[in-house]
């Protein structure tokens, strides 16, 4: 089942997490249909670069400052193939 949040797969590399998941569902072997270019199931998820940068900044700040900077909420706001399926 294709993810409606996935970007157009044409000419793109498959997302690593999606490739690992497909392998896990296929007795630890990469399925024949998973190659060097993405399929609708393995295409990168559409995500704003600004939202990714904001989440990354908050995660790094929490690691340095050792106090809550809202990283959990920022990360939860990003699309997640493992959580959404």
Residue frames relative to the residue before (quaternion, step in Angstrom):
aa qw qx qy qz dx dy dz
X 1.0000 0.0000 0.0000 0.0000 0.00 0.00 0.00
X 0.3819 -0.7387 0.5151 0.2078 3.56 -0.77 1.08
X 0.4091 -0.6979 0.5361 0.2414 3.53 -1.13 0.72
X 0.4265 -0.7306 0.4724 0.2474 3.60 -0.68 1.06
X 0.6451 0.5054 -0.3215 0.4743 3.60 1.23 -0.29
X 0.5030 0.6624 -0.4250 0.3572 3.58 1.26 -0.09
X 0.4870 -0.6409 0.5149 0.2950 3.52 -1.17 0.70
X 0.6587 -0.4668 0.3877 0.4449 3.57 -1.28 0.21
X 0.3559 -0.7899 0.4570 0.2012 3.61 -0.55 1.10
X 0.4702 0.7152 -0.4369 0.2767 3.60 1.19 -0.39
X 0.8612 0.0757 -0.0932 0.4938 3.55 -0.74 1.14
X 0.5968 0.5676 -0.3642 0.4347 3.60 1.22 0.13
X 0.4994 -0.6163 0.5098 0.3331 3.53 -1.26 0.41
X 0.5269 -0.6158 0.4628 0.3591 3.59 -1.11 0.54
X 0.5182 -0.6140 0.4919 0.3355 3.55 -1.16 0.63
X 0.5506 -0.6626 0.3973 0.3161 3.58 -0.81 1.03
X 0.6636 0.5095 -0.3220 0.4431 3.60 0.85 -0.92
X 0.6514 0.5058 -0.3182 0.4676 3.58 1.00 -0.77
X 0.6314 0.5239 -0.3284 0.4680 3.58 1.06 -0.72
X 0.6489 0.5049 -0.3143 0.4746 3.59 0.96 -0.85
X 0.6495 0.5168 -0.3172 0.4589 3.59 0.95 -0.84
X 0.6469 0.5104 -0.3201 0.4675 3.59 0.96 -0.85
X 0.6435 0.5148 -0.3169 0.4696 3.59 1.01 -0.78
X 0.6475 0.5265 -0.3171 0.4506 3.57 0.96 -0.85
X 0.6852 0.4641 -0.2805 0.4863 3.58 1.05 -0.73
X 0.7167 0.4142 -0.2256 0.5137 3.59 1.27 -0.29
X 0.6321 -0.5726 0.3214 0.4114 3.59 0.89 0.96
X 0.6748 -0.5408 0.2721 0.4222 3.58 0.94 1.02
X 0.6065 0.4983 -0.3865 0.4843 3.59 1.14 0.59
X 0.5083 -0.6386 0.4781 0.3246 3.53 -1.00 0.80
X 0.4464 -0.6915 0.4889 0.2889 3.62 -0.74 0.97
X 0.6137 -0.5842 0.3935 0.3568 3.57 -1.11 0.69
X 0.6920 0.4875 -0.2920 0.4453 3.59 1.04 -0.68
X 0.6127 0.4916 -0.3605 0.5030 3.61 1.26 -0.01
X 0.0568 0.8218 -0.5587 0.0959 3.54 -0.37 1.27
X 0.7817 -0.3149 0.2508 0.4763 3.53 -1.07 -0.80
X 0.7182 0.3311 -0.2474 0.5598 3.58 1.24 -0.17
X 0.5745 -0.6389 0.4101 0.3058 3.53 -1.10 0.78
X 0.2756 -0.6826 0.6478 0.1959 3.50 -1.33 0.52
X 0.6902 -0.4439 0.3197 0.4737 3.63 -1.15 0.08
X 0.6694 0.5027 -0.3005 0.4571 3.61 1.09 -0.62
X 0.7742 0.3412 -0.1777 0.5027 3.61 1.11 -0.60
X 0.4074 0.7233 -0.4695 0.3006 3.59 1.27 0.10
X 0.5820 -0.5668 0.4347 0.3886 3.60 -1.09 0.58
X 0.4661 -0.6676 0.5042 0.2879 3.57 -1.10 0.70
X 0.5031 -0.6353 0.4918 0.3185 3.56 -1.06 0.77
X 0.1483 0.7787 -0.5908 0.1504 3.55 -0.73 1.09
X 0.4813 -0.6554 0.5052 0.2891 3.55 -1.01 0.82
X 0.4792 -0.6656 0.4921 0.2919 3.57 -0.87 0.93
X 0.6228 0.5474 -0.3375 0.4456 3.58 1.06 -0.73
X 0.6648 0.4913 -0.3091 0.4703 3.60 0.96 -0.82
X 0.6408 0.5082 -0.3291 0.4720 3.58 1.02 -0.75
X 0.6529 0.5111 -0.3124 0.4636 3.58 0.96 -0.85
X 0.6436 0.5214 -0.3195 0.4602 3.58 0.99 -0.83
X 0.6641 0.4936 -0.3051 0.4714 3.58 0.91 -0.90
X 0.6442 0.5267 -0.3173 0.4548 3.57 0.95 -0.86
X 0.6469 0.5232 -0.3123 0.4586 3.57 0.94 -0.90
X 0.6762 0.4964 -0.2950 0.4576 3.57 0.93 -0.90
X 0.6299 0.5236 -0.3334 0.4668 3.59 1.02 -0.78
X 0.6819 0.4863 -0.2877 0.4645 3.58 0.88 -0.94
X 0.6350 0.5294 -0.3309 0.4550 3.59 1.00 -0.80
X 0.6452 0.5140 -0.3283 0.4601 3.58 0.96 -0.86
X 0.6473 0.5276 -0.3223 0.4458 3.58 1.01 -0.77
X 0.7061 0.4503 -0.2578 0.4819 3.56 1.01 -0.79
X 0.7695 0.3933 -0.1965 0.4632 3.57 0.79 -1.04
X 0.2872 -0.7951 0.4847 0.2247 3.59 1.27 -0.39
X 0.6669 0.4024 -0.3468 0.5226 3.56 1.03 0.86
X 0.6740 -0.5324 0.3402 0.3828 3.55 -1.22 0.57
X 0.0350 -0.7905 0.6112 -0.0155 3.53 -0.90 1.06
X 0.6047 -0.5869 0.3419 0.4159 3.60 1.28 0.24
X 0.2928 0.7906 -0.4939 0.2127 3.58 1.21 0.43
X 0.6443 0.5364 -0.3398 0.4262 3.60 0.86 -0.88
X 0.6754 0.4871 -0.2906 0.4713 3.57 0.91 -0.91
X 0.6574 0.5117 -0.3116 0.4569 3.60 0.96 -0.85
X 0.6637 0.4857 -0.3022 0.4819 3.59 0.97 -0.82
X 0.6511 0.5225 -0.3139 0.4522 3.59 0.97 -0.83
X 0.6355 0.5384 -0.3286 0.4453 3.60 1.14 -0.53
X 0.6058 0.5529 -0.3554 0.4483 3.61 1.24 -0.32
X 0.5430 -0.5951 0.4562 0.3781 3.61 -1.09 0.55
X 0.0671 -0.7954 0.6024 -0.0092 3.55 -1.03 0.83
X 0.3970 -0.7477 0.4850 0.2193 3.56 -0.49 1.20
X 0.6858 0.4899 -0.2962 0.4493 3.61 0.99 -0.75
X 0.6887 0.4687 -0.2792 0.4775 3.58 1.08 -0.66
X 0.7218 0.4848 -0.2526 0.4245 3.58 0.97 -0.87
X 0.7352 0.4083 -0.2401 0.4849 3.60 1.14 -0.42
